[in-house]
Amino acid sequence: MMEVETRVHFGDMKYFNSQHADERSAEEEAIDDWIQISPPKSAKWWFSAVHNVTAMVGAGVLGFPYAMSELGWGPGVTAMVLSWVITLYTLWQMVEMHEMVPGRRFDRYHELGQHAFGEKLGLWIMVPQQLIVGVGVDIVYMITGGRSLCKFHDLVCRNNCNKINFTYFIMIFGSVHFAFSQLPDINSISGVSLAAAVMSLSYSTIAWGGSLVEERKEEVEYGYKAGSPGGTIISFFCALGNVAFAYGGHNVVLEIQSTMPSTPSKPSKKPMWKGVLVAYIVVALCYFPVAIVGYWRFGNGAGDNILVTLHEPVWLIAMANMFVVVHLIGGYQIYAMPIFDLIEMVLVKKLKFKASWYLRFIARNTYVAFTMCIAMTFPFFGGLLGFFGGFAFAPTTYFLPCIIWLVVKKPRKFSLSWFINWVCIVLGVVLMVVAGIGGLREIIVNAHGYKFYSGNNSSSCASTFNKLRYLA
């Protein structure tokens, strides 16, 4: 080992950080370039806005009226507002911590964790969480994409077409990703991400607008649906996970910020934070109207996907479901990119495979096929939202940034910063436990008696999901 100078580029400026490292060979540099260890730093502030909207708004917003029906007016609105505030705060923390060490940028979540907890412990804490979040979201997006295609088919055909097995719709949606997964890095999907962000605002507007237009039944009820106190509590827990799932962009925020140039006078956190604020305004415009108007219109009869619950006007609801499909194509890729990066790093650096296009082709397509198969096997939308929302998103979104902040920033004990972070940690841990329990219970209930890969005998989209919801 010898002491060498490691150059860190901040836009056009170069800084030098002395550290112990082996001299990198030309081969190692080529491997790092292939894996995109240091992505091109040319992104603008609107890249941040677009990618954050694409990463956050997705399957979760479609389940908000259903979550409200399990939570009720008071707890439901409170959970949504608190989640919006807390996750905006923890996202600000991550943006601030991206360059908190002079001359170094933490381009990945696990790098930040390693700085806070140590090289080995940081990896063991952060990487499993990142994998659970990324894989979980991609599985749910496969299911949601399939459901939206299925709903589009039912609306357009109006019983004039042959019934198609629901699993085939998941396969149709998944097949698109065999092509898109070959794009090299997060910068290369900016166009897809922009289209996805526009689609998210569009279908969210249609969701709450369509709820206003659809005829309101006089017998709308707002009480809890479960027939027992225990069932009500478990459904309440699962609904909290549904809300948590909708606030999940933190897993990729450092990768997004890593694409931005930075200088001492113009650090990357300034355009990044500007983009985050714009993204959160869009998030609020998407989330709150859908949740409140959808619940007001349907009460506890709201389905776990509001666009499947709506029926009129047919052309508008069909178009909204296709908007969802376009958005989820971009959303899937946003969450898959860090996983592709991790897979390729292990294959090339640990297992010594040769960096090549066919290695990338096989590795990424294997991952796409894996998430598609899991989605086809367990198409339980509501339960998966609750489970992954609690078990995976609560740590990475609600309390891990706060723990890292306390470790590296060391705010004074009992100060305002110290108090706020501990409140977020306690709330996040409680959410992780109760939402994980509620979501797992719903998955088990839905799986009981379900005939796998059958799509419930190729019935219509709506009837398939109703059977999944009420199987127990």
N, C-alpha and C positions, 0 to 999 in steps of 0.2 A: 504494500500500500504506500502511496506517496501523496503529498499534498499538492493539489492542482487547483487551478482557478476554474470555477464553473460559471459560464456566462449565462446570464438570464436577460432576455430581451424584453424591454418595455417600449414597444413602438420602435422609434428610431434610436432610443437611448440604450446603452449597454451598462450593466452593473456587474460587479464581480463579487462572488461570495466564496471565500476560501473554505474548503472542506476536504475531508479525506475521501478519496475515490480512486478507482482504477481508471487509467486512461482508456477512453472508449475507442475501440477500433472502428474502422470504416464499416465493417459488417454490422457492428452493434448500432451504429448510427442509422444504417439502412433499415435495420429491423425496427428501430424506434420511429423512423419516418413512416414505415409501412403500417405500424400499429397506431400512428397518430398520437404518440406520447405528448408531443407539443403541437397542438392544432394551430392552423393559420389564425393570426390575430388581426382580423380585418372586419369583424362584425360591428354593426351600429347599435344604437340604443333600441331601435325598433326590433332588432333580432331578439333581444331580451323579452320584449313585450309579446311578440308572436310565439316564441318557443314556450314561454311560461303559460300563456293562454292555452296553447295546444296540450301542454303537459297536464294542466290542471282541470280545465273544463272537459268533460267527457262523459263516461258512463255514469258517474256520480250524480250529475245534475238531473238525469232522467229518473232517478230513484227518489228525489227529494219529496214529492207529494206523498209517496208511500211511507217514507221515513217520518214525515209529519203526522201521518195517520197513526203511527205507532207511538209517537212522542206526545202528541196533543199540541194545542196552540202555544201555551206558555213555554213548556220545556223545549219544544221544537224551534221556536224563534230564538230562544236564549242560546241553544246549542249552536245554531247557525251563526249568530252574531259573535259569540265567543270564539268559535272556530276561525272565523274570518279575521278577528283581531289577533288572536294568538299566533296563527300561522303567518300573518303578515309580519309580526314581530320576530318570529324565529327565522323567517326568510331574510329579514334585514340583518340579523346576526350573521347568517352565513355569507351574505354579500360583504359585510364588514371584515369577516375573518379570512376571506379569500387571499388578501395580501397583507395580513397583519404582521408577518415576518419580513423585514426589509430584504429585498432581493430575491424573494421566493413567492411563488403563486401555488396555492393548493387547487389544482385543477380537477380533483376528484374527491368525492365524499370520504373515501377511505384514507386519502392522504391527510385530510384534516383530522380524522380520527387517530391516525398514527402519530401526528404531532401532539395531540392532547394526551393520549393514553399509552404511547410507546409503540415501537414498530410492530411487535408481535400481537400484543393485546389489542391495539387499534385495528389491526386486520381482522381479528376474531370477532370484534364487536361490530364493525361496520360492514364488512363484506357480506356476511349472512343476511343482514338487514337489507342491504341493497339488492341482493339476489331475490329475496322474498318479495320486495316491493316491485321490482322490475318484472319478474316472472308472473307475479300475481296480477298486476295490471294488464299485462299482455294476454293472459288467459281470459280475464274478464272482458277485455276489448274484443277478443275473438268471439265470445258469446254474444256480446252486444251487437257487433257487426253482423253476425248471423241472424240475430233477432230482427234487426232493422231490415235486412234483405228479405226475410220471411214476411214481415209486415208489409213491405212494399209489394211483394208478390201477391199477397192476399188482397190488398186494396186495388191493385191494377186488374187482377183477374176477375174479382167479384164472383167466385165460384164457377168460372167458365174454363179454368185450367185444371190440369191434373195436379193432385196433391203431391208435394215433394217433401221427403223426409227432412226434418229440421237440421239434422247433422250435415246434410249436403250444403245447406246455406252457410254453415260454419266453414266448410271446406272451400266454398266459393270465395268467401271473404279472405280466408287464410292463404289461398293461392296467389293473391296479389302480392303478398309479402315475400314470396320467394324471389320476386324481381326487385322490389324496393330494398330488401335487406342487403343487396350488393352495393348500395351507395356507401362510400368509404367512411364518412364522418358526419357529425351533426350539422356542419356548415353546408354540406351537400344536399340536405333535405330542407333548406330554408324555403324553397318554393312550395313544397308539399306542406310545410308547417304553416305558411301564410294562408294557403287555401283552407287548411284545417281550422285555423283561428277564425276566419270569416264564416265558415260553416257552423262553428260552435255558437257564435252569436246569432246566426240565422235560425238554427233549429231550436235554440232556447226561446227566441222570440215567438216562433210558431207554436211552441209547446204551451206557453202561457196565453198567447193570443187565441190559439185553438181552444183552450180550456174556457176562455171567456165566451167564445162563440157557441160552443157545444151546449145543447139544451140541458139545463140544470134540473135534475130530478128533485121533486118536492120532498122526498123522504131521505135526503142527504143527512147522514149522522156523523157526529164528530167524536163519539165515545170510543173507548178502546175496544178492539175487536175480539181479543182473546177471551176464551170462556172461563178462565181461571186466573186468580192472582199471579200464580207462578208463570203461566203463559204470557201474561201481560208484562211482567218484569223481564222475561227473557226476550220478548219482542222489542221492548224498550231498549235493552242493551244492544240488540242487533241494529236497531235504527241509529243509535249513536255511532256505530261503526260505518253505517251508510254515509252519515255526514262526514266522518273523518276521511273516508275514501275520496271524497270530492276535493279535499285540500291536500293534494299529494305531489306538488311540483318540486319539493325540496330535494328529491332523490337525484335530480339532474341539473340543479341550479348552478353548481360549480362548473359542470361541463359547459353550460351555456356561457357563464362568465369567462371561462378560459379562452373563448374565441374572440374576446375584445382586446384591443390595444390598450396599453397603460403606460403612462409617464408620471414622474413625480408631480407635475402640475395638473395632469388630467388622469387620475387613477381610474381603473376600470369600474370601480364601485359607483362612480357618478352616473355614467350612462346605464349601467346595470340596474341601479336603483330606480332611475327614471322609467325604464322599461317595466320593472316590477310594479311600480305604482299604477302605470297605465293598465297593466295586466289585471291587477286586483280591482280596478274600477270596472273593467269588462266582466270579471268574475262576479262582482256584485250585481251587475245588470243582468247576468245570466241566471244566477242562483236564486236570489230572493224573489223575483216575480214568479219563477216556475214553482218554487216551493209553496208560496202563499196562495197564488191564484189556483194552482192545481189542487191543493188541499181544500180550499174554499169551494171549488166546483164539485169535487168528487167525494170529499169527506173520507171516511175510513173505507170507502169502496175504491180508492185509488190503487191502480196496479203498480208493480215495482218498476215499470217502465212507462212513463206518462205517454209516450208516443205510441205505445201499443194499446193503451187505454182509449185514446182518442180515435174517432171514426169519421168525423165530418169537419170541414169539407174534404172529400176523398183526395182530390188532386193535391191539396196543400199538405195533408198528413203524409201522403206518399212521397212528396218532394222533401219534407223534413226528414224522413227516414233515410233517404239517399244522402242528405246533408250529413247525417250522423255517420254513415258509412265512409264518406270522404274524410270527415274529421278523424275518425278512429284509425284510418290508414296512417295519417300523420302522427297521431298520438301513440300508436303501437311502436312506430320507428323511434320516436323520442325516448321511450323507455327501454327499447331494445338496444340502442347504441351503446350505453355503458356496459351492458352485458356482453355484446359482441366484443367490445374492447377488452373485457376481462377474459373471455374465452380465448381470444387470439393471443393475449399476453401469456396465458398459461401454456397454450400449445407451442408457442414459438420459444419463449424464454425458459420455461420449466421443462417441457417435454422435448424440446429441441427439434420440433418439426420445421421444415423449410418454409419460410414466408413466401407464399405464392397465391395467385388468384384462385386456384382450385382448392387450396386449404380454406380460404375465406368462403368460397362457394359452399363447400361441404359443411363447415362449422356453422355458418349462419343459417343455412337451410335446415340443418338438423334441429337447431333451436326453434325455428318457425314450425317445423313439423311436430316437435314436442308440445309446444303450447297449443297447437291446433288439436292434437289428440286429447290432451287433458280437457280442453273446452268441450269437445265432443262427448267426453265421458261424463263430465260433471257440469251440465248446463244450468246450474242453479244460481241465477243472477243475484237475487236478493241476499241469499246466504253468503255467497262469495264476497259481495260488497262489504257486508258486516264483518266477516272474518278477516279479510285482508285489511280492511279499514282499521280494525282494532289491533290485530296482531302485528301488522307490518307498518302501516302509515303512522300510527300513533307514536312509535319510537322515532322514526326518521323526521317526522314533521313537527310533533308537539314538544318532545322533551330532550332528545339527543343534542340538538343545537344549544339548548340551555345548559346542559351538563358540560359540554365542551366550552361554552362561554365562561362558566364558573371556574373551570380548570385552568384555562389559558389567560383569562382577563383578571381573575381573582378580585372581584368587587368586594368592597368592605362589608364585613358581616353586618346584617340587619339594615343595610342601605336599601334604597329603593330598587336598584338593579338586582341586588341579591334576593330581595323579597319577591320581585316579579318572576325571576327565573325559577325560584323554588315553587311558587304557585303553579307555574306552567308544568313543571316536572311532576308534581303531585297529580294534577288534573290529567296529564298525559298517561301516567302509569295506571291510574284508575280506568281511564278510557281503554287502554290496551287490554286490561284484564276482562272487563265486563263486556266490551264489544266482541272480543275474541270468543268468549263463552257463548254469547248470543248468536253470533254468526255460525259457529260450529254446530250448535244445536239445530239451527234452521237447515243447514246442509244435511245433517243426519235425518231430519224429519222428511225433507224432500226426497232424499235418496231411498227412503223406505218404500218399496213397492215399485220404484221406477225401473222401467225396462231400458237398459242402457243401449245406446246407438239406434233406438227405434224411433226417436222423435215422437213417442206416444202414437205409434201406428200411423205416422204421416198425416196427422190431423192438421187442422188449420193452425196458423200461428197463435191466434188468441186463445183457442181452446187448449193448445199444448201448454201454454204458460199458466193458464188457470189450473190445469191438472197438476202442474209442478208446484203451484203455490198451495194447493189444498189437498195434496196427496194424503197427508196424515189424518 
